[in-house]
């Protein structure tokens, strides 16, 4: 799997799975602002520098962990199929 494909899968999982779930469930200022923007209710607010740096940080962390776990399991299986002595299978 190429680095571009890995980056795309992480971005895809963030945009289509993680972000909508967090926007719907969390009540922090970032997600309240994003809900208002998506609903068309909120006037654009100029964020401060802290908000700019924290924008979608939690989304990216969760999707990166999810993608990393999947990639780790795929790589481990492919290594185990090449060399059975390195596997910790019972």
Buried (B, 14 or more C-beta within 10 A) or exposed (E): EEEEEBEEBBBEBBEEBBBEEBBEEBEEEBBEBBBEBEEEEEEEEEBEEEEEEBBBEBBBEBBBEBBEEBBEEEEEEEEBEEEEEEEEEE
